[in-house]
Every structure is written in structure tokens, then in C-alpha cells.
Amino acid sequence: MSIIGWIILGLLAGAIAKFLLPGRDPGGFIGTTVIGVAGAFIGGWISARFFDYPVSKQFYDGTTWAAAIGGSLVLLIAYRILFGNSRD
């Protein structure tokens, strides 16, 4: 999968992570989108590095989506913990 595919996957994973973890984010829409893209990359790297299960080269693979959404959720939770009160 190309870098453009990972970015698109990250955008969608960020939207899904936002849906699964509703609430007010410190970064708004743009921050959540960036977190989704970063989460897709980090989730794919963690899956390949630590779980010895490299993500597929196909866009529609379930493991690829799970890694991207999982990475996005982890980053979104960490972002809320670190910067959660900045929009009050």
C-alpha cells in the first residue's frame, strides 16, 4: 500500500476512532485527523514489529484496519490525557 493509501486509511481510522470515543477533543477536527493518520502509521508499525504480524499490502484487509483504528484510539486517548483541558 502506498503512502497515499496509508493517509486515506488514517483519515478514515481517525473518523472511526472519533466515533468510538466521542467527546470534545483539544485539537478539534484537524487535530483528530492528524492523530488518525499518525495512528495508522504507528498501529501498522506496532503490528509488524511487536506482534510479528505485518499489515497487508491490501487496503481492505481487516488486520490493517484494526491496527490503524487501534493506533488512532491509543493516540487519541493519550492526546486527551495530555492536553484535555486546553479547550475549556
C-alpha positions in Angstrom: 0.0 0.0 0.0 1.4 3.4 -0.9 1.8 6.4 1.4 -1.4 7.9 -0.1 -3.3 4.7 0.9 -2.0 5.0 4.4 -3.0 8.6 4.6 -6.5 7.8 3.4 -6.7 4.9 5.8 -5.5 7.1 8.6 -8.2 9.7 7.8 -10.9 7.1 7.9 -9.4 5.4 11.0 -9.4 8.8 12.8 -13.0 9.3 12.0 -13.9 5.8 13.3 -11.8 6.4 16.4 -13.6 9.7 17.0 -16.9 7.8 16.6 -15.9 5.1 19.0 -14.5 7.7 21.5 -16.9 10.6 21.4 -16.3 13.8 23.3 -14.6 17.1 23.0 -11.1 16.9 21.6 -8.5 19.5 22.4 -7.4 19.8 18.7 -10.8 19.8 17.0 -11.3 18.2 13.6 -7.8 18.9 12.2 -6.1 17.5 15.4 -8.3 14.4 15.3 -7.4 13.9 11.6 -3.7 14.2 12.2 -4.0 11.8 15.1 -5.8 9.3 12.8 -3.1 9.5 10.2 -0.3 9.1 12.8 -2.3 6.3 14.5 -2.5 4.4 11.2 1.3 4.5 10.8 2.0 3.7 14.4 -0.6 0.9 14.5 0.9 -0.7 11.4 4.4 -0.4 12.8 3.4 -1.9 16.2 1.6 -4.7 14.5 4.6 -5.6 12.3 7.3 -5.0 14.9 5.9 -6.4 18.2 3.1 -8.8 17.2 5.1 -10.3 14.3 2.0 -9.8 12.1 2.9 -7.4 9.3 -0.1 -5.5 7.8 -1.2 -6.5 4.4 -0.5 -4.6 1.3 -4.2 -4.5 0.6 -6.4 -1.6 1.6 -9.4 -3.8 2.5 -7.5 -6.2 4.9 -9.2 -6.4 8.3 -5.9 -6.6 10.2 -4.7 -3.4 8.5 -7.9 -1.6 9.6 -7.7 -3.0 13.1 -4.1 -1.8 13.5 -4.9 1.7 12.1 -8.0 2.1 14.3 -6.3 0.8 17.4 -3.3 3.1 16.9 -5.7 6.0 16.4 -7.6 5.2 19.6 -4.4 4.9 21.6 -3.1 8.3 20.3 -6.5 10.0 20.8 -6.7 8.8 24.4 -3.1 9.9 25.1 -3.8 13.2 23.5 -6.8 13.8 25.6 -4.9 12.8 28.8 -2.0 15.2 28.0 -4.0 18.2 26.5 -7.5 17.5 27.7 -8.1 20.8 29.5 -6.7 23.1 26.8 -10.1 24.0 25.3 -12.0 24.7 28.5 
